Amino acid sequence: MAVPESAKSFMAGLVERARKRKKIIVFPEGSDSRVLEAASRLSRDGVVQPVLVGPKTANPPAGVTFADPAQSPALERYAALYYEQRRSKGITRIEAADTARQPLYFAALMVTAGDADGTVGGAVHTSADTVRAALQAIGPQAGARLVSSVFIMALADRSLGHNGLMAFADCAVVVDPAPVELAEIAIATARSTRVLLGTEPIVALLSFSTKGSARHPQVDSVVEALKVVRARAPELIVDGELQADAAVNFAVGNSKAPGSRVAGRANTLVFPNLAAANIACKLVERLGGAAAIGPFLQGLAKPANDLSRGCSVEDIYSVAVVTALQSEPS
């Protein structure tokens, strides 16, 4: 399947933005050949400054730094940082030191300590282990309790969303969000839209109902989430509950939700649960010819992202670029 032009131009734009910032991105799986190649390319292209966790290889790529936990002078500092973060959970200093030596945690603690701007893992480790390390060593951002995910969908029709780009959430992490959690996902995804797409988010909270056309507790949850979003982020352009066609098609939106600032104009779609979001993402990709870029974690205090264990060098490269940009304030 051909890659939409919107995807190509999107990634090219992200690379240029990242190149200007020269962020430090740490990779906990430094001995993996794909990670080594991606890090070499990132350094050669001047996109980010890569740091690989693990012993230095025999013929290290130019411009790539290595950080071996066993030899690192920062290990004691990271262990102390982790202990302070987790002491309320009953962790001991010895346990904190042992954990800080583990590559996933060492990388995440580098980010927490300010020695790196973001971390990218999961080429070797499971998603559960990678996300757990990020949650425990980095934690959620101030005022948030939830970590979720976002996909950037690059569509063939560039009249939709923002030049053919839309943010879909949450397609990968939160299974059945309560109204307050759905509101947190919406606010976090709006930030992702602003940072990654470089445009003002126009957020639709989706449902099988538009403005009271159906009654059900699932609809009530979306309505309640909208109230929470408006209370917590009154500056956002957001509306709900909206059916998908009302959110993205101007004529339908004008008919079903006249006067809405979002209907027919949405570039950020927040689904009521993981089932709806994941199904929609895959259908738009497979039947609509879109490119699904992600998922990327959102809601963390500092950037961390999870790769698939089947990832390619290109995947690692792209995720590193996005991670670099996530470290920028919205």
Stockholm file with secondary structure:
# STOCKHOLM 1.0

chainA/1-330         MAVPESAKSFMAGLVERARKRKKIIVFPEGSDSRVLEAASRLSRDGVVQPVLVGPKTANPPAGVTFADPAQSPALERYAALYYEQRRSKGITRIEAADTARQPLYFAALMVTAGDADGTVGGAVHTSADTVRAALQAIGPQAGARLVSSVFIMALADRSLGHNGLMAFADCAVVVDPAPVELAEIAIATARSTRVLLGTEPIVALLSFSTKGSARHPQVDSVVEALKVVRARAPELIVDGELQADAAVNFAVGNSKAPGSRVAGRANTLVFPNLAAANIACKLVERLGGAAAIGPFLQGLAKPANDLSRGCSVEDIYSVAVVTALQSEPS
#=GR chainA/1-330 SS CCCCHHHHHHHHHHHHHHHHHCCEEEESCTTCHHHHHHHHHHHHTTSCEEEEESSCCSSCCTTCEEECTTTCTTHHHHHHHHHHHHGGGTCCHHHHHHHHHSHHHHHHHHHHTTSCSEEEECSSSCHHHHHHHHHHHTCBCTTCCCCEEEEEEECSCTTSTBTTEEEEECSSSCSSCCHHHHHHHHHHHHHHIIIIICSCCEEEEECSCSTTSSCCHHHHHHHHHHHHHHHHCTTSEEEEEECHHHHHCHHHHHHHSTTCSSTTTCSEEECSSHHHHHHHHHHHHHTTCCEEEEEEEESBSSCEEECCTTCCHHHHHHHHHHHHHHTSCC
#=GC SS_cons         CCCCHHHHHHHHHHHHHHHHHCCEEEESCTTCHHHHHHHHHHHHTTSCEEEEESSCCSSCCTTCEEECTTTCTTHHHHHHHHHHHHGGGTCCHHHHHHHHHSHHHHHHHHHHTTSCSEEEECSSSCHHHHHHHHHHHTCBCTTCCCCEEEEEEECSCTTSTBTTEEEEECSSSCSSCCHHHHHHHHHHHHHHIIIIICSCCEEEEECSCSTTSSCCHHHHHHHHHHHHHHHHCTTSEEEEEECHHHHHCHHHHHHHSTTCSSTTTCSEEECSSHHHHHHHHHHHHHTTCCEEEEEEEESBSSCEEECCTTCCHHHHHHHHHHHHHHTSCC
//
